[in-house]
Amino acid sequence: MIRIEILGSGCANGVKLHAHAEQAVRDLGVQAEIVKVTDMNKIMNSGVLFTPALVINGHIKSVGKLLSVEEIKGFLRAGLAT
C-alpha cells in the first residue's frame, strides 16, 4: 500500500493538496493511506521548510507548491512502475 503524507498547517493550499491526492488515488484505483501531518515539529524534522508538501512512501516529492491531480498521478505512476 502507498503511504501519502500531506504536510502543512491546515492552510487552504494544504486542504486542496489533500483533495487532489485523494482524487489521484481514486482515478488510478490504487490503495493508499493518505495522512495529514500538521505538527510543525514533525514537519521541520522531515526537512520540509515550506508547506504544503507531498511525501510518498517517505520520499519528499514537492515542497511549497499546490500540485495538480495529474502531477500527483505522475508521481504515483512512477512509484508503481518500480
VMD Tcl script that builds the backbone (N, CA, C; Angstrom):
set m [mol new atoms 246]
animate dup $m
set s [atomselect $m all]
$s set {name element resname resid chain x y z} {
  {N N MET 1 A 0.846 -1.184 0.000}
  {CA C MET 1 A 0.000 0.000 0.000}
  {C C MET 1 A 0.886 1.240 0.000}
  {N N ILE 2 A 0.436 2.237 -0.702}
  {CA C ILE 2 A 1.161 3.505 -0.801}
  {C C ILE 2 A 0.799 4.377 0.403}
  {N N ARG 3 A 1.796 5.045 0.963}
  {CA C ARG 3 A 1.554 5.990 2.058}
  {C C ARG 3 A 1.835 7.396 1.532}
  {N N ILE 4 A 0.811 8.226 1.580}
  {CA C ILE 4 A 0.921 9.611 1.132}
  {C C ILE 4 A 0.748 10.505 2.348}
  {N N GLU 5 A 1.696 11.413 2.528}
  {CA C GLU 5 A 1.595 12.378 3.619}
  {C C GLU 5 A 1.467 13.779 3.033}
  {N N ILE 6 A 0.527 14.532 3.564}
  {CA C ILE 6 A 0.358 15.932 3.213}
  {C C ILE 6 A 0.835 16.721 4.426}
  {N N LEU 7 A 1.926 17.451 4.271}
  {CA C LEU 7 A 2.493 18.217 5.370}
  {C C LEU 7 A 2.069 19.665 5.249}
  {N N GLY 8 A 1.493 20.196 6.317}
  {CA C GLY 8 A 1.077 21.589 6.305}
  {C C GLY 8 A 0.310 21.959 7.552}
  {N N SER 9 A 0.094 23.246 7.701}
  {CA C SER 9 A -0.554 23.773 8.898}
  {C C SER 9 A -2.070 23.735 8.834}
  {N N GLY 10 A -2.623 23.307 7.711}
  {CA C GLY 10 A -4.069 23.317 7.533}
  {C C GLY 10 A -4.526 24.472 6.665}
  {N N CYS 11 A -3.582 25.110 5.978}
  {CA C CYS 11 A -3.900 26.243 5.094}
  {C C CYS 11 A -4.726 25.761 3.900}
  {N N ALA 12 A -5.264 26.702 3.161}
  {CA C ALA 12 A -6.129 26.387 2.024}
  {C C ALA 12 A -5.419 25.516 0.988}
  {N N ASN 13 A -4.158 25.802 0.696}
  {CA C ASN 13 A -3.433 25.008 -0.291}
  {C C ASN 13 A -3.181 23.582 0.202}
  {N N GLY 14 A -2.963 23.423 1.486}
  {CA C GLY 14 A -2.799 22.081 2.044}
  {C C GLY 14 A -4.079 21.271 1.950}
  {N N VAL 15 A -5.201 21.921 2.200}
  {CA C VAL 15 A -6.501 21.256 2.082}
  {C C VAL 15 A -6.742 20.846 0.632}
  {N N LYS 16 A -6.405 21.725 -0.304}
  {CA C LYS 16 A -6.573 21.406 -1.729}
  {C C LYS 16 A -5.632 20.288 -2.159}
  {N N LEU 17 A -4.406 20.316 -1.654}
  {CA C LEU 17 A -3.445 19.266 -1.997}
  {C C LEU 17 A -3.957 17.912 -1.524}
  {N N HIS 18 A -4.533 17.874 -0.336}
  {CA C HIS 18 A -5.112 16.634 0.192}
  {C C HIS 18 A -6.231 16.148 -0.729}
  {N N ALA 19 A -7.106 17.048 -1.143}
  {CA C ALA 19 A -8.205 16.683 -2.039}
  {C C ALA 19 A -7.673 16.184 -3.383}
  {N N HIS 20 A -6.627 16.825 -3.890}
  {CA C HIS 20 A -6.038 16.400 -5.158}
  {C C HIS 20 A -5.415 15.004 -5.026}
  {N N ALA 21 A -4.775 14.744 -3.892}
  {CA C ALA 21 A -4.186 13.419 -3.667}
  {C C ALA 21 A -5.279 12.355 -3.609}
  {N N GLU 22 A -6.372 12.661 -2.924}
  {CA C GLU 22 A -7.488 11.717 -2.867}
  {C C GLU 22 A -8.035 11.435 -4.260}
  {N N GLN 23 A -8.181 12.463 -5.073}
  {CA C GLN 23 A -8.706 12.303 -6.423}
  {C C GLN 23 A -7.747 11.475 -7.279}
  {N N ALA 24 A -6.459 11.725 -7.154}
  {CA C ALA 24 A -5.463 10.976 -7.924}
  {C C ALA 24 A -5.519 9.491 -7.571}
  {N N VAL 25 A -5.652 9.191 -6.286}
  {CA C VAL 25 A -5.740 7.803 -5.839}
  {C C VAL 25 A -7.000 7.146 -6.403}
  {N N ARG 26 A -8.116 7.862 -6.328}
  {CA C ARG 26 A -9.375 7.328 -6.877}
  {C C ARG 26 A -9.253 7.093 -8.386}
  {N N ASP 27 A -8.718 8.070 -9.104}
  {CA C ASP 27 A -8.602 7.962 -10.558}
  {C C ASP 27 A -7.750 6.771 -10.980}
  {N N LEU 28 A -6.675 6.518 -10.233}
  {CA C LEU 28 A -5.772 5.419 -10.579}
  {C C LEU 28 A -6.232 4.078 -10.019}
  {N N GLY 29 A -7.143 4.116 -9.066}
  {CA C GLY 29 A -7.631 2.879 -8.467}
  {C C GLY 29 A -6.595 2.150 -7.643}
  {N N VAL 30 A -5.702 2.906 -7.011}
  {CA C VAL 30 A -4.665 2.292 -6.173}
  {C C VAL 30 A -5.068 2.381 -4.704}
  {N N GLN 31 A -4.484 1.494 -3.915}
  {CA C GLN 31 A -4.718 1.539 -2.478}
  {C C GLN 31 A -3.672 2.440 -1.853}
  {N N ALA 32 A -4.143 3.402 -1.092}
  {CA C ALA 32 A -3.215 4.338 -0.458}
  {C C ALA 32 A -3.785 4.818 0.859}
  {N N GLU 33 A -2.892 5.064 1.776}
  {CA C GLU 33 A -3.237 5.705 3.039}
  {C C GLU 33 A -2.786 7.155 2.906}
  {N N ILE 34 A -3.723 8.079 3.088}
  {CA C ILE 34 A -3.393 9.499 2.993}
  {C C ILE 34 A -3.479 10.089 4.387}
  {N N VAL 35 A -2.360 10.665 4.834}
  {CA C VAL 35 A -2.241 11.168 6.200}
  {C C VAL 35 A -1.936 12.654 6.171}
  {N N LYS 36 A -2.646 13.410 6.986}
  {CA C LYS 36 A -2.336 14.831 7.168}
  {C C LYS 36 A -1.357 14.967 8.326}
  {N N VAL 37 A -0.282 15.694 8.108}
  {CA C VAL 37 A 0.696 15.969 9.158}
  {C C VAL 37 A 0.680 17.469 9.395}
  {N N THR 38 A 0.178 17.883 10.562}
  {CA C THR 38 A 0.076 19.306 10.874}
  {C C THR 38 A 1.006 19.727 12.002}
  {N N ASP 39 A 1.636 18.770 12.656}
  {CA C ASP 39 A 2.558 19.074 13.752}
  {C C ASP 39 A 3.820 19.713 13.175}
  {N N MET 40 A 4.035 20.978 13.495}
  {CA C MET 40 A 5.162 21.712 12.905}
  {C C MET 40 A 6.516 21.102 13.274}
  {N N ASN 41 A 6.652 20.515 14.448}
  {CA C ASN 41 A 7.910 19.865 14.807}
  {C C ASN 41 A 8.186 18.676 13.896}
  {N N LYS 42 A 7.162 17.879 13.614}
  {CA C LYS 42 A 7.330 16.744 12.707}
  {C C LYS 42 A 7.657 17.220 11.296}
  {N N ILE 43 A 6.998 18.290 10.875}
  {CA C ILE 43 A 7.251 18.833 9.541}
  {C C ILE 43 A 8.698 19.311 9.441}
  {N N MET 44 A 9.151 20.082 10.411}
  {CA C MET 44 A 10.528 20.585 10.402}
  {C C MET 44 A 11.540 19.433 10.472}
  {N N ASN 45 A 11.244 18.418 11.278}
  {CA C ASN 45 A 12.147 17.271 11.405}
  {C C ASN 45 A 12.241 16.461 10.114}
  {N N SER 46 A 11.243 16.567 9.270}
  {CA C SER 46 A 11.273 15.843 7.995}
  {C C SER 46 A 12.151 16.559 6.968}
  {N N GLY 47 A 12.566 17.780 7.293}
  {CA C GLY 47 A 13.407 18.548 6.373}
  {C C GLY 47 A 12.632 19.507 5.491}
  {N N VAL 48 A 11.328 19.594 5.710}
  {CA C VAL 48 A 10.480 20.480 4.917}
  {C C VAL 48 A 10.439 21.854 5.570}
  {N N LEU 49 A 10.764 22.884 4.802}
  {CA C LEU 49 A 10.752 24.242 5.326}
  {C C LEU 49 A 9.557 25.052 4.831}
  {N N PHE 50 A 8.953 24.607 3.725}
  {CA C PHE 50 A 7.795 25.308 3.168}
  {C C PHE 50 A 6.662 24.310 2.960}
  {N N THR 51 A 5.467 24.756 3.206}
  {CA C THR 51 A 4.303 23.894 3.025}
  {C C THR 51 A 3.352 24.526 2.021}
  {N N PRO 52 A 2.469 23.751 1.448}
  {CA C PRO 52 A 2.273 22.333 1.712}
  {C C PRO 52 A 3.352 21.492 1.036}
  {N N ALA 53 A 3.510 20.287 1.550}
  {CA C ALA 53 A 4.475 19.359 0.977}
  {C C ALA 53 A 3.791 18.015 0.764}
  {N N LEU 54 A 4.252 17.302 -0.236}
  {CA C LEU 54 A 3.734 15.980 -0.549}
  {C C LEU 54 A 4.863 14.974 -0.369}
  {N N VAL 55 A 4.599 13.947 0.437}
  {CA C VAL 55 A 5.568 12.884 0.682}
  {C C VAL 55 A 4.903 11.571 0.303}
  {N N ILE 56 A 5.564 10.793 -0.526}
  {CA C ILE 56 A 5.039 9.494 -0.936}
  {C C ILE 56 A 6.043 8.420 -0.527}
  {N N ASN 57 A 5.562 7.495 0.298}
  {CA C ASN 57 A 6.399 6.398 0.798}
  {C C ASN 57 A 7.728 6.902 1.363}
  {N N GLY 58 A 7.659 7.993 2.118}
  {CA C GLY 58 A 8.834 8.529 2.790}
  {C C GLY 58 A 9.721 9.423 1.944}
  {N N HIS 59 A 9.367 9.645 0.681}
  {CA C HIS 59 A 10.170 10.474 -0.212}
  {C C HIS 59 A 9.445 11.788 -0.490}
  {N N ILE 60 A 10.117 12.896 -0.215}
  {CA C ILE 60 A 9.533 14.212 -0.468}
  {C C ILE 60 A 9.452 14.424 -1.976}
  {N N LYS 61 A 8.244 14.683 -2.462}
  {CA C LYS 61 A 8.023 14.867 -3.895}
  {C C LYS 61 A 7.809 16.329 -4.268}
  {N N SER 62 A 7.290 17.108 -3.343}
  {CA C SER 62 A 7.001 18.512 -3.645}
  {C C SER 62 A 6.973 19.309 -2.348}
  {N N VAL 63 A 7.480 20.526 -2.424}
  {CA C VAL 63 A 7.509 21.421 -1.259}
  {C C VAL 63 A 7.058 22.805 -1.697}
  {N N GLY 64 A 6.112 23.368 -0.946}
  {CA C GLY 64 A 5.682 24.744 -1.172}
  {C C GLY 64 A 4.883 24.958 -2.434}
  {N N LYS 65 A 4.247 23.903 -2.934}
  {CA C LYS 65 A 3.522 24.022 -4.193}
  {C C LYS 65 A 2.225 23.227 -4.121}
  {N N LEU 66 A 1.184 23.785 -4.701}
  {CA C LEU 66 A -0.075 23.060 -4.843}
  {C C LEU 66 A -0.013 22.282 -6.154}
  {N N LEU 67 A 0.152 20.969 -6.030}
  {CA C LEU 67 A 0.223 20.120 -7.211}
  {C C LEU 67 A -1.170 19.847 -7.760}
  {N N SER 68 A -1.240 19.661 -9.066}
  {CA C SER 68 A -2.498 19.269 -9.699}
  {C C SER 68 A -2.712 17.772 -9.490}
  {N N VAL 69 A -3.917 17.327 -9.762}
  {CA C VAL 69 A -4.225 15.900 -9.694}
  {C C VAL 69 A -3.320 15.141 -10.656}
  {N N GLU 70 A -3.124 15.668 -11.848}
  {CA C GLU 70 A -2.289 14.998 -12.854}
  {C C GLU 70 A -0.836 14.885 -12.413}
  {N N GLU 71 A -0.319 15.922 -11.759}
  {CA C GLU 71 A 1.064 15.855 -11.271}
  {C C GLU 71 A 1.212 14.765 -10.215}
  {N N ILE 72 A 0.243 14.662 -9.326}
  {CA C ILE 72 A 0.289 13.633 -8.282}
  {C C ILE 72 A 0.174 12.250 -8.918}
  {N N LYS 73 A -0.695 12.109 -9.910}
  {CA C LYS 73 A -0.822 10.833 -10.610}
  {C C LYS 73 A 0.512 10.420 -11.234}
  {N N GLY 74 A 1.249 11.389 -11.749}
  {CA C GLY 74 A 2.561 11.090 -12.317}
  {C C GLY 74 A 3.516 10.513 -11.289}
  {N N PHE 75 A 3.543 11.094 -10.101}
  {CA C PHE 75 A 4.381 10.569 -9.021}
  {C C PHE 75 A 3.941 9.164 -8.637}
  {N N LEU 76 A 2.622 8.967 -8.557}
  {CA C LEU 76 A 2.107 7.646 -8.170}
  {C C LEU 76 A 2.412 6.605 -9.241}
  {N N ARG 77 A 2.234 6.947 -10.491}
  {CA C ARG 77 A 2.529 6.008 -11.586}
  {C C ARG 77 A 4.009 5.628 -11.572}
  {N N ALA 78 A 4.867 6.614 -11.362}
  {CA C ALA 78 A 6.314 6.346 -11.335}
  {C C ALA 78 A 6.652 5.386 -10.205}
  {N N GLY 79 A 6.005 5.546 -9.075}
  {CA C GLY 79 A 6.242 4.662 -7.935}
  {C C GLY 79 A 5.712 3.258 -8.154}
  {N N LEU 80 A 4.621 3.141 -8.898}
  {CA C LEU 80 A 4.031 1.839 -9.169}
  {C C LEU 80 A 4.857 1.045 -10.175}
  {N N ALA 81 A 5.582 1.764 -11.030}
  {CA C ALA 81 A 6.361 1.108 -12.078}
  {C C ALA 81 A 7.668 0.522 -11.547}
  {N N THR 82 A 8.081 0.935 -10.365}
  {CA C THR 82 A 9.362 0.433 -9.837}
  {C C THR 82 A 9.198 -0.814 -9.041}
}
mol reanalyze $m
mol bondsrecalc $m
mol representation Tube
mol addrep $m
